[in-house]
Amino acid sequence: MAAEEEVDITVSSCLHMVSAFLAMEPPDFVISFAREFGEGSITESVQSCIWHHCITKANDDGNKGNFRVLKTISFLFPNESSGISICPKSMKFEVRLQSSVNMLEGDTGCSIWPSSLFLSEFILSFPDIFANKCCFEVGSGVGLVGISLSYVKASKVILSDGDLSTLANMKINLELNHLSTDDLVHQKKVHCICLPWESASEDDLRCFTPDIILGADIIYDPSCLPHLVRVLSLLLKHNKHAEVGAAGRELDSLPADELLRHPLGKGPVAYVASVVRNIDTFNYFLSLAEQAKLVVTDLTGKVGVSKFLPYLRSYQRSTIRIFRIHV
């Protein structure tokens, strides 16, 4: 019993072990963290910690059936930073997500994709960019990016997806994280809309005037790219009088961190995170963007995106690129 009382859940190796378990990382990763926590062996104290903080918590969350699992993604803020500027006293930010068991077997909109993890880290790394801004995400999937935007106090968050089952799952995830999407709630902060790219019209998007548009892992299907670029173009050009074109091109020469915080005239800006799985598909996207007179700037490696997910060893962060898009 004394050994149980001595366990400090805030010790990084323990925190990594618990976080990896709740995020459903592969067993060998969890065991590796457990051995690190136990200084080489899985002691009784470590086993007690696993029981109380991993197994019991996971069981309390309940079973969501054969096709859905409930994961907890914990963004861990370094001790020296004591959280982020928006929530300076927070040491971690937990997001509970109902997601697919296997991202490769259909139901892709209900999977947690690497780029959504990276885009969330990007948002948490630069919270002041998104605070008090109206943010619109295309292809929102499980809703992780939207929940992160709400955490950094975006004034309004609009999440969209073209698949109704994905939207239903997204709403469940918002509720799991205490974010209401009920139309009866006055001045609700998070909105979910059905937006199939191929049928979205200018009239459908006219009522949305976002400051920032976001997307994670949305550059993948060549047949969808013309529709995606059209949607991005409509959202980015909603203010026809915004004189951002020339100014935006001049700003591209600034250091990336400074560029992020520099206002681009009166027009909105988009941030898209993506794994380039097929270079031909990606080049097709760039060609379509150029035809639509959109400026795409690669920020990969130029901005300091903090590593808030050190325990997610299955998360191949180095494969992800992030782009800034404007007119």
Secondary structure, 3 states (H helix, E strand, C coil): CHHHHHCCCCCHHHHHHHHHHHCCCCHHHHHHHHHHHCCCCCCHHHHHHHHHHHHHHHHHHCCCCCCEEEEEEEEECCCCCCCCCCCCCCCEEEEEEEEECCCCCCCHHHCCCHHHHHHHHHHHHCHHHHCCCEEEEECCCCCHHHHHHHHCCCCEEEEEECCHHHHHHHHHHHHHCCCCCCCCCCCCCEEEEECCHHHCCHHHHHCCCCCEEEEECCCCCCCCHHHHHHHHHHHHCCCCCCCCHHHHHHHCCCCHHHHHHCCCCCCCEEEEEEECCCHHHHHHHHHHHHHCCCEEEECCCCCCCCCCCCCCCCCCHHHEEEEEEEC
